[in-house]
Amino acid sequence: MGKWMGRWKCLMAMALAVMLAACSNTPKYVIPKGKMASLMADIYTAESIVESNRARYSSDSLRKVLKQSVLLEHGVTQEEFDTSMVWYGHNLSDFIEVYDQTIDILQERVDHSASLGNAALASSVDGDSIDAWLWARHYTLRPSGPSSIISFQLPRDENWNPGDAYTLAMKFVGNRDAATLGLTALYDDGTVEFTSTKGAVEGWSRVQLITDSTRVPVKLLGHMSAKQPLSEDLRIDSVELLRTRLRPALYHQRYRQKQIPSKK
């Protein structure tokens, strides 16, 4: 009798484990937990950008565009996101798991940004450094995707100073060939300065442009160009644009940059 009861308890425990595993699986129409956590982290990041740049994102339409760009980079529609949120709202244990993962992702980003800020602080003259990146932090390039280029334009604001240095950095995951990163500064007299570099195949890649110490650009342009993936997705993580103030000891590195003089 004791042996039979022991087997019965074992079978019940196995059945319960199977039931719990089945319950923890999300339906096919629901965004999986890991992807949902990454998406929510990017949405929270976008919302923090809006809150800290209310003047730039003063209209609801601009805020919606920013959120839609995050959904697009994750390959998710608004309807899929809303449907998934409803499902997770009715399955709180699963939602708590997703939320915990989201918090971990956000905390990791905060720690990473803090370490970069501390490094810049230690090497800069006045300690003034910020991450000026305003867009999604993570991108996925797919074989069937429309493009393998990421580009941006950043117009001048009142916080720009002569001699500011801009460092575009990102982490490649699943890359097969070295990508090209580039930065370009446009000045009000028509002068153009630019630099580019071949990044790492895997891991972190960076490119830096040091602006003229006697004037401020009117616009900063940047791009990343990778080979279109043939089979597997190419992920780009933790994109950032670190701006540091003029550092005289490193200003000579401007010789690496190319310049197109004004035709005026």
C-alpha positions in Angstrom: 0.0 0.0 0.0 2.8 2.4 0.9 4.6 1.6 -2.3 1.4 2.2 -4.4 0.8 5.5 -2.6 4.4 6.6 -3.3 3.9 5.9 -7.0 0.6 7.7 -7.0 2.1 10.8 -5.4 4.9 10.7 -8.0 2.4 10.5 -10.9 0.4 13.3 -9.4 3.5 15.5 -9.0 4.5 14.8 -12.7 0.9 15.6 -13.8 0.9 18.8 -11.9 4.3 19.8 -13.3 3.0 19.2 -16.9 -0.2 21.2 -16.1 1.9 24.2 -14.8 4.2 24.1 -17.8 1.2 24.1 -20.1 -0.4 27.0 -18.3 2.9 29.0 -18.4 3.0 28.8 -22.2 1.6 31.8 -24.0 -0.9 31.4 -26.9 0.5 31.9 -30.4 -1.2 35.2 -30.8 0.5 36.6 -27.7 4.0 38.1 -27.8 6.4 35.7 -26.0 7.6 36.8 -22.5 11.2 37.6 -23.5 10.2 39.6 -26.5 7.5 41.3 -24.5 9.9 42.3 -21.8 12.3 43.8 -24.3 9.5 45.7 -26.1 8.1 47.1 -22.8 11.6 48.2 -21.8 12.0 50.1 -25.1 8.5 51.6 -24.7 9.4 52.8 -21.2 12.6 54.2 -22.5 10.7 56.1 -25.3 8.3 57.5 -22.7 11.2 58.7 -20.6 12.6 60.5 -23.6 9.2 62.2 -24.2 9.1 63.3 -20.5 12.6 64.7 -20.6 12.1 66.4 -24.0 8.5 67.8 -23.7 9.4 70.8 -26.0 10.4 68.5 -28.8 7.5 66.0 -28.3 4.9 68.6 -27.5 2.2 67.0 -29.7 0.4 63.7 -29.3 1.2 62.8 -32.9 4.9 63.0 -32.3 4.6 60.8 -29.3 2.6 58.3 -31.2 5.2 58.2 -34.0 7.9 57.5 -31.4 5.9 54.6 -29.9 5.1 53.3 -33.4 8.8 53.3 -34.3 9.5 51.2 -31.3 6.8 48.7 -32.2 8.1 48.6 -35.8 11.6 47.8 -34.8 10.3 44.8 -32.8 8.1 43.7 -35.7 4.9 44.1 -33.7 1.7 45.9 -34.7 -0.3 48.0 -32.3 -3.1 45.4 -32.4 -0.7 42.6 -31.4 0.7 44.6 -28.6 -2.8 45.6 -27.3 -4.0 42.0 -27.6 -0.9 40.7 -25.7 -1.4 43.3 -22.9 -5.0 42.1 -22.5 -3.9 38.5 -22.2 -1.1 39.3 -19.7 -3.6 41.4 -17.8 -5.7 38.2 -17.3 -2.7 36.1 -16.5 -1.0 38.0 -13.7 1.7 35.5 -12.8 2.9 35.6 -16.4 2.7 39.4 -16.4 4.7 39.6 -13.2 7.4 37.5 -14.8 7.5 39.8 -17.8 7.5 42.9 -15.6 10.4 41.5 -13.6 12.4 40.9 -16.8 11.6 44.4 -18.0 12.9 45.9 -14.8 16.1 43.8 -15.1 16.6 45.1 -18.7 16.0 48.7 -17.7 18.3 48.4 -14.7 21.0 46.9 -16.9 20.7 49.9 -19.2 20.9 52.3 -16.3 24.0 50.7 -15.0 25.6 50.6 -18.4 24.8 54.3 -19.0 26.2 55.2 -15.6 29.4 53.4 -16.4 29.8 55.2 -19.7 29.0 58.5 -18.0 31.6 57.9 -15.3 34.2 57.1 -17.9 33.5 60.2 -19.9 33.4 62.3 -16.7 36.9 61.0 -15.8 38.3 61.9 -19.2 36.5 65.2 -20.0 37.6 68.7 -18.9 34.4 69.9 -17.5 32.7 66.6 -16.8 29.7 67.5 -19.0 28.6 64.4 -21.0 25.2 63.1 -22.0 23.7 60.4 -24.2 22.0 62.4 -27.0 20.4 59.4 -28.7 16.6 60.1 -29.1 15.5 56.9 -30.9 15.1 53.2 -30.3 18.0 51.5 -28.5 17.5 48.2 -30.2 17.1 47.2 -33.9 16.5 44.0 -35.7 17.6 43.6 -39.4 15.8 40.7 -41.1 16.6 39.0 -44.4 13.2 40.1 -45.7 13.6 43.6 -44.3 13.5 46.7 -46.5 16.9 48.1 -45.6 20.1 47.4 -43.7 20.8 51.0 -43.0 20.1 53.0 -39.9 20.4 56.8 -40.2 19.5 59.9 -38.2 19.7 63.7 -38.1 20.2 65.7 -35.0 19.5 69.5 -35.3 21.5 72.0 -33.2 20.1 73.0 -29.9 21.1 75.5 -27.2 23.2 73.0 -25.4 25.7 72.5 -28.2 29.2 74.0 -27.7 32.2 74.4 -30.1 34.6 71.5 -29.9 31.9 69.0 -28.7 32.8 65.3 -29.5 30.1 62.8 -30.5 30.6 59.1 -30.2 28.1 56.8 -31.9 28.3 53.3 -30.4 26.3 50.1 -30.7 26.6 46.4 -30.1 26.2 43.8 -32.9 24.8 40.4 -32.3 24.6 37.8 -35.1 26.6 39.8 -37.6 28.5 38.1 -40.4 30.5 41.0 -41.8 31.9 44.3 -40.4 29.4 47.2 -40.6 30.2 50.8 -41.4 29.5 53.6 -38.9 29.7 57.2 -39.8 29.2 60.7 -38.4 28.9 64.0 -40.3 28.8 67.6 -39.1 27.3 70.4 -41.2 28.2 74.0 -40.5 26.3 77.2 -41.4 28.8 78.3 -44.1 28.3 75.0 -46.0 31.5 73.3 -44.7 31.1 69.5 -44.1 33.2 67.3 -41.8 32.8 63.6 -41.7 34.4 60.4 -40.5 33.6 56.7 -40.8 35.0 53.4 -39.6 34.5 49.7 -40.1 33.0 48.3 -37.0 33.5 44.9 -35.3 31.8 41.9 -36.7 30.5 41.0 -33.3 30.3 43.1 -30.1 30.8 46.8 -29.7 31.6 49.2 -32.5 32.2 53.0 -32.2 33.0 56.0 -34.3 33.8 59.5 -33.0 33.6 63.0 -34.6 35.2 66.0 -32.9 33.6 69.3 -34.0 35.4 72.6 -34.8 36.5 74.3 -31.6 35.7 77.7 -33.1 32.1 77.1 -34.1 29.0 75.0 -33.6 27.5 72.8 -36.3 23.9 73.4 -37.5 23.2 69.7 -37.8 24.8 66.3 -37.0 24.1 63.3 -39.3 24.9 59.6 -38.6 24.5 56.2 -40.2 25.2 52.5 -39.8 25.3 50.4 -42.9 25.5 46.6 -42.6 25.2 43.8 -45.1 21.7 42.5 -45.4 21.4 39.3 -43.4 20.9 36.2 -45.7 19.2 33.9 -43.2 19.4 34.8 -39.5 18.4 38.2 -38.0 21.0 40.7 -37.2 20.4 42.4 -33.8 21.8 45.8 -32.9 21.7 46.5 -29.2 22.3 49.5 -26.8 22.6 52.2 -29.4 23.9 55.5 -27.9 25.3 58.8 -29.0 27.6 60.1 -26.3 28.4 63.9 -26.4 31.4 65.1 -24.4 32.7 68.6 -24.1 36.0 69.9 -25.7 39.0 68.0 -24.6 42.2 69.8 -25.7 44.4 66.7 -25.1 42.4 64.8 -27.7 41.6 67.6 -30.2 44.5 66.6 -32.4 42.6 63.5 -33.4 40.5 65.6 -35.8 43.2 64.9 -38.4 41.4 61.6 -39.0 38.3 63.4 -40.2 37.7 64.5 -43.8 36.5 68.0 -44.7 34.7 69.5 -47.6 35.2 73.3 -47.5 32.5 75.7 -48.1 32.0 76.8 -51.8 30.9 80.2 -50.7 
